[in-house]
Structures are given as structure tokens and as C-alpha cells.
């Protein structure tokens, strides 16, 4: 078997392992180890890499942002800010038809601005908003669908753990990526609200409509969430302005959300320990995947498969847009079975060189940002598509009286909204890049 | 006996993670102090010397100490596409195989980290700014790795027990 063949065969073997429920990170590590052994004829290459690879991966300044952002999200979850956000969004949107569901989406967007994880956003906002939506008479289908979709705003709106990983893999500027994600993130929230407006008219799952609030009361409700706004502005603004590094910003964000939790009296020993253990669980999982992915990618680089694939695709004379469409569809399909972070770590080292070699008529840096945002969106769709969309299960577990099939059906319109958004952002790169050009 | 082992492994994993978490909180505080110092440079304060290095080495320790808990609490991401289709014994067999794989990874990574530490010690390599011996940082990672090996051993026992028809 030639090296390239070994590289090619590694993918079906990896998939079989994954389908047999071997955890993703360890599975990639195993294939990386075994594959390198096959190519070089000895296990020594990986073994000697491992003397420094693990430590080098874990003690890495750029990657240290990950546990910090996760900790920030954990503190945000226990701080009680989710309720204030929901009340504020309700004051602005509650008088519209379907307005309370829209408020739930708006609150998810707000929470997403201080939390980089979709699952945490879905779980936190679900706990607050779901009982309210049911109380106002929203159908289980619409309520769970809107919240599952709203949860994905946790990752779509910066800060975002997946974007950080993408930035490190492709050597993009994290600050610029966060700026690039802003408009698409807001567009996502807006798109979900429009979806709700349409659904309550054609399907009638909507509930009670609240009285229109006077402007003064609206601003009062908004002012009540000033800690969220402040933390977001300091963290993201500080990165943009170069006042501090992204890692420092994440530390400040963690401190900020911790202070809010402390002031609201939620930061006792039990909650703090829970926050730490929650951070530990996600961090351990993510770094196991990062370690596995780096072994796997070292192996692939050894087989020269990525380089050869990139050359082959370049030589075929495909239209760049056709290749982009194929890649995005692949992400959509795999997103249905794999979590977004693993998928990014597994595929970006292969797809990025291919895509960067094609001519989309934009500067290489711009392309890197734009492609990153598109990938981010398509992998997040996987969170709300059956059979393994985690957000669906998190929200459904909170809604005891709603069967999971209702949640699947309720999310479908939001999946369509996602797809429409991907097409729009693909055809109009300026939507993603405009803000970057304006700021930098 | 099993209950005792479960308790011990859980306690070890939890305590190690909490120690890591406290270090992470200290790193957060250190960073905030350092930035405050840096922004007050006009009154003669300054950033903490080597704050980037502290963060880097500190988070290294933190992540090693988080691994046992991620394993004990079943935190590793998997593809559950066929979980409902596969019969129970197959799911449990997959659990045993996965735990064995994690045990192998824990042992190999820990062993190589140990050798890496010996290398760093013999070169006398230090960090750039703080002149901190790098091998000590490797040693700090070995704490988490040792607990990881113990916890991974227990998890293998745990899943083997469910496969053989013990309590789920």
C-alpha cells in the first residue's frame, strides 16, 4: 500500500471506530498512531513526538483561551443573568405576535455574547425561557424548536470556542474573526425571529401577546442587563482595540462573570465547584480531541494526502464555487453525526489548503475569515438536526410534556433559516467582511 | 469493594480537577492584576513579569489535572448515531474497548511525558523570561497524568462490570 492509500484508508477506519462509539479524540489518536506506524514501519516516531507534543499542546498560550472562555460561560450560567436578558428582550418584543419566542431568541443572542458554547446557552436559556413560553401558551413544538435554534447563537455570536480553534488551525487573527462573526451572528438571531413570525402565522403555535411596553420601561429593562453589555464590550472591544490579547480578554470575562455571580449571591462553594467541574469536563474533552487531532493530522501530513488532494483539486479546473458548495454540503452532512469541534479539528487541516488554493477573487486573509464563518454556520446546523443534534436533546429534556419528534419538527423551519443564511453569506461575502474592512 | 474503588476514583478525579480549577482561578486573578498594572504604568506600576509564561505553564497544569474528571464523568465526545440501534451488549462492549483505549493513551502519554521531563531536566532548559526550569512544569503535568491512569483503570473496571451484567 502506498502512503497515500494508507492516508485514504484511514478515513473509513476512523468512521467505523466512531460509529462503534469510540470517543472522537482517542479514536483520532489511535488512527494517527497506527497510521504513522504503518507508514514509517515503527511506533518510535509518534512515541518520540509524544515526549513534547502533549505538554506543548496543553501549555500553549493561544489555546489557554479555551478553559478561560469555558469558565466564563460556566460563571455566566450560574450568575442569573439569563433571566434579566429574557425580561429585557421580552420588554422590547413581547407585544409582537410570537414575541415571547422572539424574546427567547434575543436573550439567547445576549447570552451568546458572553458564552462561547451552544450547549451551555441552550441549557441556560432553556431553563429560564421554556417555562415562560409554555405558561403563555406557546406550543411545545415552537417553544423547543426556537430555543434549540436560539442556543446555537452561543457559538455564532462571539466569543466562540469553535472560532478560536479555527483561528489557531488556519493562523487567522482571532480578533478579526470575532469581528467577522458579528453581522452573521446578528443575522442569525434576526432570521430566527422572522422564522418565528412566519410560523405563528401559518401554524398557530404562538401564545398570548403581551401589552406594548412604554419606551421608558424598555430601557429600564435593558439597563438591568448592563453587566452583560459591559462584559461583552470589555472582552470583545478590548480584543478589537488591541488593549489585551484574546487570552487576557477571556480571563477578564471570566472574572467579570464571576463577579456578577458573586454579587447575585450565587457564587457559594457548591456552585463554584460545579462551575469548575463543568469547565474541567468540557476542557478535558476538548483537549483530548485536540491531542488526537494533532496526532491524526501529523500522520496525514506524513502521507502527503492533504497536499496531493489540494493539488488534484486545483488541477481539475473545477469552479471554486462548486468546490465550496461541495465542502459546505459535506460539513452539513457530517454535522448531523459529529460534534462541531471534532469536525473542525478533523477536516479544516484538509479542506483549508484546498480552499485557500482556489481563486474566489479576494485577498487570502479575507478568504480565511469568510470561509471560517461559513464553516462555523454549517457545522452549527448539525446541533439542531436529528439524529444527534445535542441542542435538541438538551431542550427536549427540559420540556417533559413535549415528545422529541415534536422538537424535531419544531426545529425544521429554523434549519431552513440557517440554510438560507448560508446561501446569503456565501453570495455576499461583504456581509461578513464589511465590518472587518471598516474597523481595520 | 467496588463501591470503595468508585468512591476513591471519583474523589481523586474530583479533587484533582478542583485543584486545577483553583489554579485556573488564580491565573484569572493574576491576569487581571497584570493588566491593571500595565494600564497604570503612568504611576509606576507594571505588568507582572512573565505573565504570559505563567499563564501558559499554569494552564498546562490545569488541563492535565482536568483529564481524570473528564474521563470519570464520561465527558468524552462520541458519535451516538447507532447507539440506539446497537444491542445493549454491543454498546457495553464498545464502552469497555473505549475505556481500554483511554487507559492505553493515559499510560503512553504519561510515560512519554516522564521521558520528556527527563530530557528537559538533563538539558537544564528554562523558560525565557522567568528562567523557570521547564522540567518542573512537566512534573506538574505528571500529577494529573498519574491520577488519569488510576481513574482510567477504574473506568475500565466499571465498564467491564456492566458488560458482565453488574449494575449499569
Interface residues (C-beta under 8 A of the other chain):
Chain A: X18 X19 X20 X21 X22 X23 X24 X25 X26 X27 X29 X30 X47 X48 X50 X51 X52 X54 X55 X58 X59 X60 X61 X63 X64 X67 X68 X71 X244 X247 X248 X251 X252 X254 X255 X258 X273 X275 X276 X277 X279 X280 X281 X282 X283 X284 X285 X287 X288 X289 X291 X337 X338 X339 X341 X342 X387 X388
Chain B: X14 X17 X18 X20 X21 X22 X24 X25 X27 X28 X29 X31 X32 X34 X35 X52 X55 X56 X57 X58 X59 X60 X61 X62 X63 X64 X65 X66 X67 X68 X69 X70 X71 X73 X75 X76 X77 X78 X79 X80 X81 X82 X83 X86 X91 X94 X95 X97 X98 X101 X102 X105 X108 X109 X112 X113 X115 X116 X119 X137 X138 X141
